[in-house]
Amino acid sequence: MNKKNRQNFLTAWGSLSLIFFLVPLLAACSPQSASPTEEPPITVTMTGTEPEATPTSRPTSTPTPAPLGSTGNPIIMGFVLTPEQTNEIEPAEDLAFLLTQESEFSVESAVFPDFASLESAIKAGSVHLAWLGPFEYLYLNKTGAVDVMIMTNHLGVYAYGVKFLANVTRGFTTYFDPNTNQSIGDPIAAMQQFSGTRPCFLESNSIPGYYVPLGLLANASTPTLEPIFTFSYNAIIRALYIQGICDFGVSYALIGDPRNSNDILQNIPEAQSEIIVIWQSEGIIPNTNLSAAQNLPLNIRFQIQEAFIRLSQQSTALSLLSTALSYDVEALRTQEDSFYNPLRTVIESLELDLQNIINPPSQE
């Protein structure tokens, strides 16, 4: 190769080398293309041949309860009736129907076999009205479960009392005026003359025949001997007439007199004059009441009160109530809790367990 051709060859080779060097360098300096964004994988559950789409859950709304007193949420009125008291169920239902018409609230009756069942229903909020005796009311009211609304009139009074009786030959001083049918003088002095003597009481679970006289004696600081339980007021009159069994006895007052019973009048009429009243209390034992549960709104409570007072002007309603309660009801009136204070005062010193008295423990 001559000198000129060799020179041309070297020049061409140099140019090619430069190209080979620059191409990779320029490629490295050029901007990189962006990688495409990856989509998350889609999971499809196949059922048969079709995909099964999972529906989006939506929040569920809580249904609004019907207003209390409406057909869908009636006011419940509770009665305690033993299984044997089947004749009282229908009158209780009929009374609730009359109350529905009179008050324009939907009211239904509910029957319970014992007080414990009624108590549970009241405290659970499923019973709004209840017919209660004195101790039942005191117990439930103390727990804050109920308040009295209506008081029944039984045998002419809304509350009755007790009378202390003795044979005239025993020599006790009487603090009672038979002409006015009222006690006179100092009741403490009347009670204290029974100190150290033996009483005849009705039975150990009776309010007028045991707890109230026991409380009156305790409040007068008058200890007595162990009582004789006679289980009937007529038997108390007979024991006092015969003598030697007990020194004094206690019976109900303001709602009659056991000395005037047919048995006493026919068999020992002399008891009318020989058995005398030593002292008689005022009406301190309230009759059966209608109480409202704490969950019954005040506006409904007042309207129910007014409806019952209007119903009490109807002989049909009073007859139904008397049958449903197995308790003669002559009238109704509205009542406040303070009406029970005299009874509370009398039994306070006894420190009674009202729950066990009302619901005695099972003997099994």
Stockholm file with secondary structure:
# STOCKHOLM 1.0

chainA/1-364         MNKKNRQNFLTAWGSLSLIFFLVPLLAACSPQSASPTEEPPITVTMTGTEPEATPTSRPTSTPTPAPLGSTGNPIIMGFVLTPEQTNEIEPAEDLAFLLTQESEFSVESAVFPDFASLESAIKAGSVHLAWLGPFEYLYLNKTGAVDVMIMTNHLGVYAYGVKFLANVTRGFTTYFDPNTNQSIGDPIAAMQQFSGTRPCFLESNSIPGYYVPLGLLANASTPTLEPIFTFSYNAIIRALYIQGICDFGVSYALIGDPRNSNDILQNIPEAQSEIIVIWQSEGIIPNTNLSAAQNLPLNIRFQIQEAFIRLSQQSTALSLLSTALSYDVEALRTQEDSFYNPLRTVIESLELDLQNIINPPSQE
#=GR chainA/1-364 SS CCHHHHHHHHHHHHHHHHHHHHHHHHHHHSCCCCCCCCCCCCCCEEETTEEECCCCCCCCCCCCCCCTTBTTBCEEEEEECCTTCGGGHHHHHHHHHHHHHHHSSCEEEEEESSHHHHHHHHHHTSCCEEEECHHHHHHHHHTTSEEEEEEEEBTTBSEEEEEEEEEGGGCCCCCEETTTTEECSCHHHHHHTTTTCCEEESCTTCIIIIIHHHHHHHHTTCCCCCCEECSSHHHHHHHHHHCSSCSEEEEEESSCCGGGSHHHHHHCTTHHHHEEEEEECCSCEECCEEEEETTSCHHHHHHHHHHHHHHTTSHHHHHHHHHHHTSCCCEEEECCGGGGHHHHHHHHTTTCCHHHHHSCCCCC
#=GC SS_cons         CCHHHHHHHHHHHHHHHHHHHHHHHHHHHSCCCCCCCCCCCCCCEEETTEEECCCCCCCCCCCCCCCTTBTTBCEEEEEECCTTCGGGHHHHHHHHHHHHHHHSSCEEEEEESSHHHHHHHHHHTSCCEEEECHHHHHHHHHTTSEEEEEEEEBTTBSEEEEEEEEEGGGCCCCCEETTTTEECSCHHHHHHTTTTCCEEESCTTCIIIIIHHHHHHHHTTCCCCCCEECSSHHHHHHHHHHCSSCSEEEEEESSCCGGGSHHHHHHCTTHHHHEEEEEECCSCEECCEEEEETTSCHHHHHHHHHHHHHHTTSHHHHHHHHHHHTSCCCEEEECCGGGGHHHHHHHHTTTCCHHHHHSCCCCC
//
